[in-house]
Amino acid sequence: MTPQSTFMVAAPIRLTLEGQLRVLLDSMNKAPGRVDADNALLPFAHYDRLHVARFVILRDETLGDLAAYGTSFPNAPVWLAFLGDCDGAADDMLREFADTAGAEIRRIFAHCEDPPGTDILAWMRRHSVQPAAQYVNWRGRTVQQIKQEAALHDFLRDCLGRTPALASRRALEIRDHLVGEVARARSALPAPTPRQRVWLFWVAIGLAAVPLVPILLMFSPVLLLLLWQLRVRERNDPVITPRPSAAHLGATSRLEDYDVSNPFSAFGSVKPGRFRLCTLLLVFRALELSTRFIYIRGRLARVGTIHFARWAFMDDRRRLLFASNYDGSLDSYMDDFINKVAFGLNLVFSNGIGWPRTSFLIFGGAGYEQEFKNYLHRHEVPTQVWYKAYPGLTASNLATNTEIREGLQRKHMTEAQAQRWLALI
Amino acid sequence: MSAALPAEADDVQALLRSGFVRLVEAAFLLLQIRDQAAARSWLHQAPVTTIADLREYQTTALQVAVSANGLKKLGVAASTVEAFAPEFLSGMAGDEARSRRLGDVGSNAPSEWRWGGTGEPDVLLLLYAEEGRLAAWKSSTVTALGQNGFDVAMELATSNMHDKEPFGFTDGVSQPQIDWHDARKPGGDADLDYGNLISKGEFLLGYANEYGQYTDRPLLPGNATEALPRAEDRTELSDLGRNGAYLVLRELHQDVRGFWRYAAEQAGSTAATSLAEAMVGRHTSGEPLITPQRAPIRGVPPNSPQNRFTYDADSEGKICPLGAHVRRANPRTGDMPGGSRQGLVARLLRTLGFKRTDLRSDIIASSRFHRIMRRGREFGTWVPSEAAMRPDCPDPQSGLHFICLNGNISRQFEFVQNAWLTSAKFNGLFDESDPLTGNRLPLPAGHATDCFSLLEQNGVARRFQRIPAFVTVRGGGYFFLPGVRALRFLTQ
């Protein structure tokens, strides 16, 4: 099994060079919002283990919100972040970048404070940011597998297109025919994604739960105290959700909705104080467990449109970056969020300054549609360069392709199963 | 029409309640304001038909809508105008990103439009009249407009195709039912299932919407504006939006000959109708392809079985194709697969995403947040499908002046147009945009969107590729259809 990894390199931009940097990053695009996958600086398409990648300038327009807590962040850095998701180890990916495009990456990060010297790999390692939590749509499915499965789907469709009198034949008979065609074409079938032994996780959870009950009982007064602390904060925390300016909306939307998927980058401050930070750390721990062992094949709770996502602390945990790669337009992404996983968003983002009012960490919050949408729009930062190795394919498409391949490799099928399988093609 | 009038019926323009089916003649006038004072005073006394007027049969009806440009030209304070929805302010063609989402690219691009491509006209007048009454009324109205500070930039004529749209299908069969009397509280258990009774706040500003919240709209200091109603959610302020709706207008040209010739060429002239019906998702009569269920659906009147169905039992699309037009326009999904019949544990498992089967069936959920009230009118010459298939059929130059009403353009009209109709990935599909309205342009990386598939009983898809475009956008705009008090206030 080749699990995917995530990499992120970030450095503060030298503000006098920000304009130049933007021009340089734009040169990696054919047009704003449309990456040139073979661009001269970092030809993303040449890296066959790379799923998604982006360069994003994290300029936080919401620093003023800190005033609501009587604090400020003078001279807050404007970060340049280079992040993405790949097959295999992240360090191997960075090494490959350094080996093949070291000079170009150095040229990009030369616009930052403490610019890289000759050893770009060491510099990238030094400036790596580990995510607090991450999500992978389908654990272990490689770029190669995605491409092979897509090719297999096309091949099967073509076969069906060439086969006469399809409607009158039994599904099993047609399936046998397709299996034969694939064998004859000797097209190398991708290996199935090995299933993780998720049951081990559940056994571990079960075993851990047994001693947990008396411990929880023992500490219940403490828990009640913490709950009371939470409620006090939830009632008093300022909500900051003005409508973002048309200029801000335009700066982000002009880069979106070319392909079927979009990048989302959002940046903002964590609520000051230890209570919120600890809550956040706890939530991320739980989130990380769930995305490692539960949400590993196609969905994050009910949301099936996210390819990769990450949460990363910046500036000594004062600020948080959320970066995702999702299908559809931002508005439908946000609607999906509200209608399907408002509770999950609240768990994390209610610890960020200005989030719509929550109760008990899961209710309310993202459920306030307009406040939530304003908040997200306002915290979104434009993603200057964004690459996805399989444009034109949604996460749902990828799941279907995987299902088609798995169906082809199955030894036995009933007629009804074969009908459902054919319908996928 | 049910007997009880909604509250404030005399403040709501009648289009919210009625499509004026007996007023078979209609014309839509696109106006530019030449003289602010004169235009204000004409609009101030314009005899707008309200829902209350519908108690008696009206031989004519006038409805008035204003664009963001129009509000500015009428001299409405900038701070007031800016409190309307961002998409209304930007306009249908005002932003390339919006055009991409709406599918208004290529030959549908605003640069190709007859009107609206460089911004909405200021005012939209909708004139409805019973047979024989429109011409004289319209001509006197146009004269009066010219004398009162308006230029008539364009007149959109309509024609009476009875209840059909130009392709030959009964139109307007399915509409949401507005919950005028607050009979339901949204977000309850019942909403786990599909329902058709929708909060009035989804269509009228100033009332609670499907989230139980109030959509942003201009609220003014209370003391300055006694003419306006107070805001329900903030009683210290006056509500300029209350009883008003956003009106979306799109001029859609339909290639009736192309549509039927394509169907005949693919399926043969005898089976052309059934292929066309599969693409639409209803029979030409308006009957659904799915057999109506016995159990009632909230908000579907007992006498309309043609709307008493969902796609729950047809998740693969063997009866109604996954990509069929009406299935896209309203997927009829509740808030959660499995609906309200399942127990708490099952719901929790579904909420947490533990049901493997939901990976496919839960792609499109919660239709109730994306409903629109359609009020379009046809134009051009009516041609029956058999005639349209013949090579000597002259171009009927027909189409639809699509009109819909909603309270949140972005979440309703734009969402339906973008995520459901235009998307080649709707319902987990790969390469199918709406079989009627899709612009057929490939995705940037070259993937096709001009396909359509029909499932045979054995699961094999009969695939149609390189389907030509049948519908072209030739104009469009976003307008505000104000409440009567708001209209008077805006023009006082």
HADDOCK unambig.tbl for C-alpha pairs under 7 A between the chains (distance, minus, plus):
assign (segid A and resid 167 and name CA) (segid B and resid 456 and name CA) 6.19 0.50 0.50
assign (segid A and resid 167 and name CA) (segid B and resid 458 and name CA) 6.81 0.50 0.50
assign (segid A and resid 167 and name CA) (segid B and resid 460 and name CA) 6.89 0.50 0.50
assign (segid A and resid 170 and name CA) (segid B and resid 458 and name CA) 6.27 0.50 0.50
assign (segid A and resid 171 and name CA) (segid B and resid 458 and name CA) 5.36 0.50 0.50
assign (segid A and resid 171 and name CA) (segid B and resid 459 and name CA) 6.91 0.50 0.50
assign (segid A and resid 253 and name CA) (segid B and resid 97 and name CA) 5.94 0.50 0.50
assign (segid A and resid 254 and name CA) (segid B and resid 97 and name CA) 5.53 0.50 0.50
assign (segid A and resid 256 and name CA) (segid B and resid 97 and name CA) 6.96 0.50 0.50
assign (segid A and resid 257 and name CA) (segid B and resid 97 and name CA) 6.88 0.50 0.50
assign (segid A and resid 257 and name CA) (segid B and resid 100 and name CA) 6.71 0.50 0.50
assign (segid A and resid 257 and name CA) (segid B and resid 101 and name CA) 6.57 0.50 0.50
assign (segid A and resid 258 and name CA) (segid B and resid 444 and name CA) 6.80 0.50 0.50
assign (segid A and resid 259 and name CA) (segid B and resid 443 and name CA) 6.46 0.50 0.50
assign (segid A and resid 259 and name CA) (segid B and resid 444 and name CA) 6.17 0.50 0.50
assign (segid A and resid 301 and name CA) (segid B and resid 351 and name CA) 6.61 0.50 0.50
assign (segid A and resid 301 and name CA) (segid B and resid 352 and name CA) 4.63 0.50 0.50
assign (segid A and resid 301 and name CA) (segid B and resid 353 and name CA) 4.11 0.50 0.50
assign (segid A and resid 302 and name CA) (segid B and resid 351 and name CA) 6.28 0.50 0.50
assign (segid A and resid 302 and name CA) (segid B and resid 352 and name CA) 6.45 0.50 0.50
assign (segid A and resid 302 and name CA) (segid B and resid 353 and name CA) 4.70 0.50 0.50
assign (segid A and resid 328 and name CA) (segid B and resid 419 and name CA) 6.92 0.50 0.50
assign (segid A and resid 332 and name CA) (segid B and resid 415 and name CA) 6.86 0.50 0.50
assign (segid A and resid 332 and name CA) (segid B and resid 419 and name CA) 6.99 0.50 0.50
assign (segid A and resid 391 and name CA) (segid B and resid 445 and name CA) 6.25 0.50 0.50
assign (segid A and resid 392 and name CA) (segid B and resid 443 and name CA) 6.59 0.50 0.50
assign (segid A and resid 392 and name CA) (segid B and resid 445 and name CA) 6.38 0.50 0.50
assign (segid A and resid 392 and name CA) (segid B and resid 447 and name CA) 6.17 0.50 0.50
assign (segid A and resid 396 and name CA) (segid B and resid 428 and name CA) 5.63 0.50 0.50
assign (segid A and resid 397 and name CA) (segid B and resid 428 and name CA) 6.28 0.50 0.50
assign (segid A and resid 397 and name CA) (segid B and resid 430 and name CA) 6.57 0.50 0.50
assign (segid A and resid 419 and name CA) (segid B and resid 458 and name CA) 5.32 0.50 0.50
assign (segid A and resid 419 and name CA) (segid B and resid 459 and name CA) 4.47 0.50 0.50
assign (segid A and resid 420 and name CA) (segid B and resid 459 and name CA) 6.13 0.50 0.50
assign (segid A and resid 422 and name CA) (segid B and resid 459 and name CA) 5.17 0.50 0.50
assign (segid A and resid 422 and name CA) (segid B and resid 460 and name CA) 5.50 0.50 0.50
assign (segid A and resid 423 and name CA) (segid B and resid 455 and name CA) 6.95 0.50 0.50
assign (segid A and resid 423 and name CA) (segid B and resid 459 and name CA) 4.53 0.50 0.50
assign (segid A and resid 423 and name CA) (segid B and resid 460 and name CA) 5.67 0.50 0.50
assign (segid A and resid 423 and name CA) (segid B and resid 461 and name CA) 6.40 0.50 0.50
